[in-house]
Structure formats: structure tokens, C-alpha cells
């Protein structure tokens, strides 16, 4: 990946909204244009308790939200929004465990 599109969020836990693959949470490893790689990524399938993704990234989500089990790495194309998450928000994400 090139350094021309380096993100200030590399190494941080972020929420990524994509054009067609939904919303994902994880540590931003790299960014090249609209392609991003996340480590320890989970898909935010359905959320409650936050009106927008911006609010979810800052305040978190309610317990009845659905967040998929993590994958070690994922490459997402067509990322259209990358938002760093707060410790408060991450605590709510980590409290949600998808049942098999």
C-alpha cells in the first residue's frame, strides 16, 4: 500500500462504513485510497441506542445490537467513512457476543 493516502487513524480502533459491505469495527492497519485493512474486525450488523454511526463511534450501542464474531484480518474496499472510536464505545461493542 502506498503512503500517499496514509491515515492519521492507523493503529487506532475505528468504525468503517463501506459502500457495499456494511459497517465494520477494528484496528486500522492500512489505508490505500478507499481500500482499508482492519485487524480483529467485527461486522456491526444491526445497532440500537445510537441514531448515527458517528454517535455509535462515540457513545456505543445498546445490548440488543448485533455484532459478528471477529476475524483476524479483513480488507474492505470502497470505505467511505472512517471514524475513531472512544473507550466508552468500545466497551459496549466488546460486551456484545454473537451467539452461534
Residue frames as a rotation matrix with the C-alpha (Angstrom) as fourth column:
UNK 1
0.578 0.816 0.000 0.00
0.816 -0.578 0.000 0.00
0.000 0.000 -1.000 0.00
UNK 2
-0.105 -0.615 0.781 1.23
0.561 -0.685 -0.464 3.50
0.821 0.389 0.417 -0.76
UNK 3
-0.473 -0.142 -0.869 1.96
0.851 -0.329 -0.410 6.14
-0.228 -0.933 0.277 1.86
UNK 4
-0.906 0.101 0.411 0.25
0.127 -0.862 0.491 8.85
0.404 0.497 0.768 -0.18
UNK 5
0.014 0.984 0.177 -3.08
-0.275 -0.166 0.947 8.05
0.961 -0.062 0.268 1.44
UNK 6
-0.697 -0.332 -0.636 -1.79
0.463 0.470 -0.752 7.36
0.548 -0.818 -0.174 4.94
UNK 7
0.381 0.898 0.221 -4.49
0.214 -0.319 0.923 7.87
0.899 -0.304 -0.314 7.53
UNK 8
-0.365 -0.473 0.802 -3.93
-0.656 -0.481 -0.582 9.56
0.661 -0.738 -0.134 10.89
UNK 9
0.442 0.672 0.594 -6.04
-0.897 0.331 0.293 6.73
0.001 -0.662 0.749 12.33
UNK 10
0.235 -0.432 -0.871 -3.54
-0.241 0.842 -0.483 3.90
0.942 0.323 0.093 11.58
UNK 11
-0.732 -0.546 -0.408 -3.18
0.167 0.436 -0.884 1.80
0.661 -0.715 -0.228 14.74
UNK 12
-0.774 0.522 0.359 -6.43
-0.605 -0.442 -0.662 3.09
-0.187 -0.730 0.658 16.25
UNK 13
-0.638 0.701 0.318 -9.72
0.625 0.713 -0.319 1.27
-0.450 -0.005 -0.893 16.78
UNK 14
-0.840 0.313 -0.444 -12.15
-0.477 -0.815 0.329 2.60
-0.259 0.488 0.834 14.20
UNK 15
0.074 0.891 0.448 -15.61
0.262 0.416 -0.871 2.17
-0.962 0.182 -0.203 12.76
UNK 16
-0.875 -0.386 -0.294 -15.59
-0.201 -0.264 0.944 1.87
-0.441 0.884 0.153 8.95
UNK 17
0.306 0.947 0.093 -18.65
-0.088 0.126 -0.988 2.34
-0.948 0.294 0.122 6.77
UNK 18
-0.792 -0.552 0.261 -18.28
0.162 0.222 0.961 0.93
-0.588 0.804 -0.087 3.28
UNK 19
-0.605 0.548 -0.578 -20.27
-0.793 -0.474 0.382 1.49
-0.065 0.690 0.721 0.14
UNK 20
0.138 0.701 -0.699 -21.46
-0.756 0.531 0.382 -2.11
0.639 0.476 0.604 -0.18
UNK 21
-0.295 -0.326 -0.898 -20.00
0.178 0.905 -0.387 -4.30
0.939 -0.274 -0.209 2.60
UNK 22
0.642 0.667 -0.378 -21.67
0.501 0.008 0.865 -2.67
0.580 -0.745 -0.329 5.57
UNK 23
0.562 -0.362 0.744 -20.09
-0.650 -0.749 0.126 -1.38
0.512 -0.555 -0.656 8.77
UNK 24
0.478 -0.514 -0.712 -17.03
0.511 0.822 -0.250 -2.90
0.714 -0.245 0.656 10.45
UNK 25
0.873 -0.269 0.407 -15.14
-0.485 -0.561 0.671 -2.27
0.048 -0.783 -0.620 13.69
UNK 26
0.755 -0.650 -0.085 -11.46
0.655 0.747 0.110 -2.99
-0.008 -0.139 0.990 14.26
UNK 27
0.272 -0.770 -0.577 -7.90
0.171 -0.551 0.816 -1.68
-0.947 -0.321 -0.018 14.36
UNK 28
0.973 0.055 -0.224 -6.95
-0.193 -0.332 -0.923 0.20
-0.125 0.942 -0.312 11.21
UNK 29
0.372 -0.865 0.337 -3.80
0.553 0.498 0.668 -1.45
-0.745 -0.062 0.664 9.82
UNK 30
-0.776 -0.631 -0.004 -3.55
0.355 -0.442 0.823 0.36
-0.521 0.637 0.567 6.49
UNK 31
0.456 0.859 -0.233 -5.40
0.247 -0.373 -0.894 2.56
-0.855 0.350 -0.383 4.02
UNK 32
-0.791 -0.600 0.115 -4.83
0.275 -0.182 0.944 2.96
-0.546 0.779 0.309 0.29
UNK 33
-0.807 0.588 0.065 -7.42
-0.246 -0.434 0.867 5.15
0.538 0.683 0.495 -1.37
UNK 34
0.083 0.921 0.381 -10.75
-0.933 -0.063 0.354 3.59
0.350 -0.385 0.854 -0.45
UNK 35
0.406 -0.027 -0.914 -9.22
0.088 0.996 0.010 0.22
0.910 -0.084 0.406 0.49
UNK 36
0.102 -0.364 0.926 -8.60
-0.945 -0.327 -0.024 -0.41
0.311 -0.872 -0.378 4.17
UNK 37
-0.136 -0.170 -0.976 -7.32
0.140 0.972 -0.188 -3.35
0.981 -0.162 -0.109 6.18
UNK 38
0.313 0.314 0.897 -8.67
-0.850 -0.329 0.412 -3.94
0.424 -0.891 0.164 9.68
UNK 39
-0.678 -0.510 -0.529 -7.26
-0.125 0.789 -0.601 -6.26
0.724 -0.342 -0.599 12.33
UNK 40
-0.893 0.370 -0.257 -9.60
0.394 0.367 -0.843 -8.01
-0.217 -0.854 -0.473 14.78
UNK 41
-0.846 0.529 -0.073 -12.56
-0.488 -0.710 0.508 -6.86
0.217 0.465 0.859 12.69
UNK 42
-0.640 0.760 0.114 -16.21
0.544 0.553 -0.631 -7.35
-0.543 -0.342 -0.767 13.58
UNK 43
-0.732 0.491 0.473 -19.19
0.290 -0.404 0.868 -6.51
0.617 0.772 0.153 11.38
UNK 44
-0.813 0.566 -0.140 -21.78
-0.143 -0.427 -0.893 -4.26
-0.565 -0.706 0.428 13.00
UNK 45
-0.823 0.487 0.292 -24.86
0.550 0.555 0.624 -5.98
0.142 0.674 -0.725 11.64
UNK 46
0.205 0.906 0.371 -27.59
0.472 -0.423 0.773 -4.06
0.857 0.016 -0.515 13.46
UNK 47
-0.802 -0.518 -0.295 -27.34
0.503 -0.320 -0.803 -1.36
0.322 -0.793 0.518 16.10
UNK 48
0.457 0.887 0.070 -29.64
0.582 -0.358 0.730 0.25
0.673 -0.293 -0.680 18.61
UNK 49
0.556 -0.160 -0.816 -29.08
0.757 -0.307 0.576 3.02
-0.343 -0.938 -0.050 21.13
UNK 50
-0.474 -0.659 -0.584 -27.34
0.221 -0.731 0.645 5.36
-0.852 0.177 0.493 18.70
UNK 51
0.558 0.762 -0.328 -29.03
-0.081 -0.344 -0.936 7.39
-0.826 0.549 -0.130 16.00
UNK 52
0.820 -0.355 -0.449 -26.00
-0.532 -0.180 -0.828 7.59
0.213 0.917 -0.337 13.68
UNK 53
0.639 -0.694 -0.333 -22.70
0.602 0.720 -0.345 5.79
0.479 0.020 0.878 13.19
UNK 54
-0.176 -0.680 0.712 -20.96
-0.066 -0.714 -0.697 8.94
0.982 -0.170 0.081 14.41
UNK 55
0.285 0.376 0.882 -22.87
-0.890 -0.239 0.389 8.64
0.357 -0.895 0.267 17.69
UNK 56
0.985 0.062 -0.163 -22.19
-0.020 0.968 0.251 4.89
0.173 -0.244 0.954 17.86
UNK 57
0.271 -0.961 -0.056 -18.46
0.464 0.182 -0.867 5.56
0.843 0.209 0.495 17.49
UNK 58
-0.422 -0.441 0.792 -18.53
-0.341 -0.733 -0.589 7.94
0.840 -0.519 0.159 20.46
UNK 59
-0.153 0.487 0.860 -21.19
-0.987 -0.113 -0.111 6.58
0.043 -0.866 0.498 22.84
UNK 60
-0.934 -0.220 0.281 -21.51
-0.236 0.972 -0.021 2.96
-0.269 -0.086 -0.959 21.73
UNK 61
-0.431 0.783 -0.447 -24.55
-0.492 0.212 0.845 0.79
0.756 0.584 0.294 21.10
UNK 62
0.160 0.621 0.768 -27.27
-0.986 0.143 0.089 -0.94
-0.055 -0.771 0.635 23.13
UNK 63
-0.475 -0.400 0.784 -27.09
-0.550 0.830 0.090 -4.57
-0.687 -0.388 -0.615 24.25
UNK 64
0.333 0.686 0.647 -29.68
0.135 0.644 -0.753 -5.74
-0.933 0.338 0.122 21.72
UNK 65
0.417 -0.318 -0.852 -27.40
-0.871 -0.408 -0.274 -4.70
-0.260 0.856 -0.447 18.82
UNK 66
0.892 -0.133 0.433 -25.81
0.212 0.967 -0.140 -7.41
-0.400 0.217 0.890 16.66
UNK 67
0.384 -0.859 -0.338 -22.05
-0.915 -0.403 -0.014 -7.55
-0.124 0.314 -0.941 16.12
UNK 68
0.840 -0.041 -0.540 -20.48
-0.210 0.894 -0.395 -10.55
0.500 0.445 0.743 14.39
UNK 69
0.764 -0.645 0.001 -17.62
0.391 0.465 0.794 -12.62
-0.512 -0.606 0.608 15.77
UNK 70
0.453 -0.649 -0.611 -14.17
-0.601 -0.729 0.329 -11.18
-0.659 0.218 -0.720 14.97
UNK 71
0.903 -0.374 0.211 -11.98
0.411 0.614 -0.674 -12.17
0.123 0.695 0.708 12.04
UNK 72
0.217 -0.901 -0.376 -8.18
0.793 -0.062 0.606 -11.77
-0.569 -0.430 0.701 12.30
UNK 73
-0.725 -0.446 -0.525 -7.88
0.028 -0.781 0.624 -9.54
-0.688 0.438 0.578 9.19
UNK 74
0.288 0.772 0.567 -10.20
0.781 0.154 -0.605 -8.15
-0.554 0.617 -0.558 6.56
UNK 75
-0.897 -0.437 -0.062 -9.65
0.306 -0.717 0.627 -5.99
-0.318 0.544 0.777 3.51
UNK 76
0.181 0.976 -0.124 -12.55
0.638 -0.213 -0.740 -3.67
-0.749 0.055 -0.661 2.80
UNK 77
-0.752 -0.329 0.571 -12.96
0.656 -0.462 0.597 -1.88
0.068 0.823 0.563 -0.49
UNK 78
-0.247 0.660 0.710 -14.96
0.344 -0.625 0.701 1.28
0.906 0.417 -0.073 -1.04
UNK 79
-0.235 0.101 -0.967 -14.58
0.960 -0.133 -0.247 2.62
-0.153 -0.986 -0.066 2.51
UNK 80
0.002 0.324 0.946 -16.49
0.538 -0.798 0.272 5.89
0.843 0.508 -0.176 2.60
UNK 81
0.556 0.160 0.815 -16.21
-0.522 -0.696 0.493 6.76
0.647 -0.700 -0.304 6.28
UNK 82
-0.047 -0.611 -0.791 -13.58
0.591 0.621 -0.515 6.01
0.805 -0.492 0.332 8.94
UNK 83
0.461 0.301 0.835 -14.35
-0.449 -0.732 0.512 7.16
0.765 -0.611 -0.203 12.49
UNK 84
-0.694 -0.696 -0.188 -12.12
-0.128 0.376 -0.918 6.57
0.709 -0.612 -0.350 15.52
UNK 85
0.389 0.837 -0.386 -13.99
0.263 0.301 0.917 5.04
0.883 -0.458 -0.103 18.46
UNK 86
0.047 -0.290 0.956 -13.86
-0.825 -0.551 -0.126 6.04
0.564 -0.782 -0.265 22.11
UNK 87
-0.926 -0.372 -0.057 -13.09
-0.248 0.718 -0.651 3.79
0.283 -0.589 -0.757 25.08
UNK 88
-0.479 0.833 0.278 -16.74
-0.543 -0.032 -0.839 4.18
-0.690 -0.552 0.468 26.12
UNK 89
0.357 0.619 -0.700 -17.99
-0.931 0.181 -0.316 2.96
-0.069 0.764 0.641 22.73
UNK 90
-0.325 -0.577 -0.749 -15.50
-0.617 0.730 -0.295 0.07
0.717 0.367 -0.593 22.57
UNK 91
-0.897 0.027 0.441 -16.72
-0.377 0.471 -0.797 -1.20
-0.229 -0.882 -0.412 25.94
UNK 92
0.077 0.992 0.098 -20.25
-0.676 0.124 -0.727 -1.52
-0.733 -0.010 0.680 24.55
UNK 93
0.319 -0.019 -0.947 -19.01
-0.873 0.382 -0.302 -3.31
0.368 0.924 0.105 21.40
UNK 94
-0.641 -0.704 -0.304 -16.96
-0.505 0.686 -0.523 -5.78
0.577 -0.182 -0.796 23.46
UNK 95
-0.641 0.479 0.599 -19.96
-0.547 0.263 -0.795 -6.52
-0.539 -0.837 0.093 25.70
UNK 96
0.476 0.835 -0.274 -21.88
-0.777 0.254 -0.576 -7.90
-0.412 0.487 0.770 22.69
UNK 97
-0.702 -0.652 0.286 -21.08
-0.470 0.726 0.503 -11.51
-0.536 0.219 -0.816 21.78
UNK 98
-0.032 0.682 -0.731 -22.83
-0.970 0.154 0.186 -13.07
0.240 0.715 0.656 18.81
UNK 99
0.018 0.152 0.988 -24.29
-0.540 0.833 -0.118 -16.46
-0.841 -0.532 0.097 19.61
UNK 100
-0.886 -0.399 -0.238 -23.57
-0.424 0.484 0.766 -19.33
-0.191 0.779 -0.598 17.23
